[in-house]
Amino acid sequence: MLNFIKKIRNEKGVAAVEFALLLPILVVLVFGIMYFGPIYTDYIAVSQAARDGARLLAVEAKFDSSGNISKTGQFTEALLRMNIIKNLPSYLTNPSIWGHLTGYDALIKHSNPDTIGAEASVIVFGDYVINIPLIPALSNKTIHISNEVFMRQER
C-alpha cells in the first residue's frame, strides 16, 4: 500500500506540464509587446508632429518657399503644412518590417487668426499599414492614426 501512495505522489513531469500550459500565454505577451511597441512609437511621432505644428501655428512662424523656418519669410497655412509633413521622421513614411504611414497629411484649423488668445489646432493623420511577420492574417492591415493639438494664438 505504501508503494501505491508513493506512485500517486510522484511529481515527476509536473514542471513540464505547467510550462506547457503557460508557454502560449508567455509567447503571446512577448510577441504582443514586440509588435505593439513600434506602432506606439510611430503614434508618438505623429503626436509630436502635431505638437510642433500647433506651436508654429500659435506663434505664426515665418517660412521660406520650401517650408523651412525663415526670419524673412511669410506665414501661410500651405507653408505650415509643408513644414509639418516635411519634418515627419523618415522611419514613419519608409516601409519597414513593422509597417509605415501612408496617406498622411496635416489639417490646420484656427477660427480667428488675428485674435490673440484664440484657439488654433493642428491635426496630423494618416493610415498606418501594419506588417506583422509570422502572422500572415494580420499583415497589410490598415489602421487610421491621428492626433489633434490645440494651442492659443500668441500673435
Backbone torsions as a table, in degrees:
resi	resn	phi	psi	omega
1	MET	NA	-37.9	179.7
2	LEU	-63.3	-36.7	177.3
3	ASN	-62.2	-39.6	-179.3
4	PHE	-65.5	-40.9	179.1
5	ILE	-65.9	-37.7	177.1
6	LYS	-64.3	-37.7	179.5
7	LYS	-67.9	-37.5	179.3
8	ILE	-67.1	-39.5	-176.8
9	ARG	-83.2	-1.0	179.9
10	ASN	-65.0	121.5	-175.5
11	GLU	-107.5	23.4	176.5
12	LYS	-66.5	133.5	176.9
13	GLY	89.4	-5.9	-179.8
14	VAL	-64.0	-41.3	-179.9
15	ALA	-63.8	-38.6	179.0
16	ALA	-65.8	-39.1	178.6
17	VAL	-67.4	-43.3	178.1
18	GLU	-62.8	-41.0	177.9
19	PHE	-63.7	-41.8	179.5
20	ALA	-64.1	-33.3	177.9
21	LEU	-73.8	-35.3	-177.0
22	LEU	-89.0	-19.4	-176.5
23	LEU	-57.5	-46.7	179.2
24	PRO	-60.2	-37.0	179.6
25	ILE	-66.5	-43.6	179.1
26	LEU	-64.6	-40.4	179.4
27	VAL	-64.2	-44.0	178.6
28	VAL	-62.1	-42.3	178.4
29	LEU	-63.2	-46.8	-177.9
30	VAL	-64.7	-48.3	-179.1
31	PHE	-69.9	-31.2	175.3
32	GLY	-62.3	-43.0	177.6
33	ILE	-65.7	-42.0	179.9
34	MET	-62.7	-37.8	-177.5
35	TYR	-83.9	-32.7	-178.1
36	PHE	-75.4	-32.8	-177.2
37	GLY	-56.0	-54.3	180.0
38	PRO	-63.5	-35.2	178.8
39	ILE	-66.3	-42.0	179.0
40	TYR	-67.3	-37.4	176.3
41	THR	-60.4	-42.4	178.6
42	ASP	-67.6	-35.6	175.5
43	TYR	-63.7	-40.4	177.9
44	ILE	-63.7	-37.6	178.2
45	ALA	-64.9	-38.9	176.4
46	VAL	-65.1	-40.9	178.0
47	SER	-63.1	-41.6	178.9
48	GLN	-65.1	-39.4	177.5
49	ALA	-62.5	-38.9	177.7
50	ALA	-66.6	-40.4	177.9
51	ARG	-63.6	-45.1	179.3
52	ASP	-62.0	-43.5	179.3
53	GLY	-64.8	-39.9	179.2
54	ALA	-65.1	-37.4	178.3
55	ARG	-65.9	-43.8	178.0
56	LEU	-63.9	-35.2	177.2
57	LEU	-68.6	-41.1	-177.6
58	ALA	-63.8	-36.6	-178.7
59	VAL	-96.6	1.4	-177.3
60	GLU	49.4	60.5	178.8
61	ALA	-61.1	151.6	179.5
62	LYS	-99.8	143.1	-175.8
63	PHE	-128.6	151.0	171.1
64	ASP	-85.2	-176.0	-173.2
65	SER	-67.1	-18.6	179.0
66	SER	-98.7	7.4	176.4
67	GLY	89.8	7.8	176.8
68	ASN	-85.0	148.9	179.1
69	ILE	-68.7	133.0	-175.5
70	SER	-144.5	138.9	179.5
71	LYS	-69.8	-29.8	-176.0
72	THR	-99.9	2.2	-176.1
73	GLY	-80.0	-158.3	-179.5
74	GLN	-132.7	162.7	176.9
75	PHE	-104.8	120.9	168.9
76	THR	-139.1	155.4	179.1
77	GLU	-64.3	-34.8	179.7
78	ALA	-64.6	-41.6	178.3
79	LEU	-69.3	-34.8	176.0
80	LEU	-64.8	-45.3	176.7
81	ARG	-57.6	-44.5	179.8
82	MET	-60.6	-41.0	179.8
83	ASN	-65.3	-43.8	-179.2
84	ILE	-62.6	-48.8	-176.6
85	ILE	-68.3	-39.1	-179.4
86	LYS	-65.3	-30.6	-176.7
87	ASN	-93.8	8.2	171.6
88	LEU	-64.4	140.4	179.9
89	PRO	-60.0	143.3	-176.4
90	SER	-65.4	-27.5	-179.7
91	TYR	-69.3	-17.8	176.7
92	LEU	-72.2	-40.8	-171.7
93	THR	-96.2	-17.3	178.9
94	ASN	-88.4	131.4	178.6
95	PRO	-59.2	135.1	178.8
96	SER	-133.2	-176.7	-179.9
97	ILE	-65.5	-27.2	-176.6
98	TRP	-91.7	-35.8	-177.9
99	GLY	151.6	179.3	-179.3
100	HIS	-157.4	164.3	-178.9
101	LEU	-93.9	131.4	176.3
102	THR	-127.8	159.5	177.5
103	GLY	58.4	34.4	-176.5
104	TYR	-83.3	150.8	179.4
105	ASP	-161.7	173.7	177.5
106	ALA	-129.1	140.5	178.9
107	LEU	-120.9	129.0	-177.6
108	ILE	-109.9	130.2	178.6
109	LYS	-131.7	123.0	169.3
110	HIS	-149.6	123.4	-172.0
111	SER	-75.4	-42.1	-178.9
112	ASN	-125.1	84.0	-174.2
113	PRO	-65.0	-20.0	-177.7
114	ASP	-96.6	1.2	-176.3
115	THR	-103.1	120.8	176.5
116	ILE	-68.6	132.4	-179.1
117	GLY	93.5	-8.0	177.4
118	ALA	-69.2	152.0	-177.7
119	GLU	-82.3	135.8	176.9
120	ALA	-132.0	148.9	-179.7
121	SER	-141.6	155.5	175.3
122	VAL	-128.1	131.8	176.2
123	ILE	-114.8	125.7	173.0
124	VAL	-112.3	129.5	-175.3
125	PHE	-144.6	165.3	177.0
126	GLY	179.7	170.7	176.6
127	ASP	-101.6	125.3	-177.6
128	TYR	-99.3	118.3	178.0
129	VAL	-89.1	118.3	-177.8
130	ILE	-91.5	129.6	172.6
131	ASN	-118.2	110.4	-179.8
132	ILE	-112.2	107.5	177.6
133	PRO	-64.5	152.1	178.0
134	LEU	76.5	-11.2	177.9
135	ILE	-128.8	84.0	-175.0
136	PRO	-60.4	-28.5	-179.1
137	ALA	-65.8	-24.1	-179.1
138	LEU	-103.0	1.8	179.2
139	SER	-80.4	148.2	179.2
140	ASN	60.0	30.5	172.0
141	LYS	-89.3	147.7	-177.0
142	THR	-115.9	132.9	171.6
143	ILE	-123.6	148.6	-179.9
144	HIS	-93.2	124.6	175.1
145	ILE	-119.2	141.7	179.2
146	SER	-157.8	161.1	175.4
147	ASN	-151.1	138.8	177.8
148	GLU	-118.6	133.5	179.7
149	VAL	-122.7	132.2	178.6
150	PHE	-106.0	139.5	173.0
151	MET	-143.3	160.6	176.6
152	ARG	-88.0	141.5	175.3
153	GLN	-64.4	133.1	178.3
154	GLU	-104.6	-16.6	179.1
155	ARG	-129.5	NA	NA
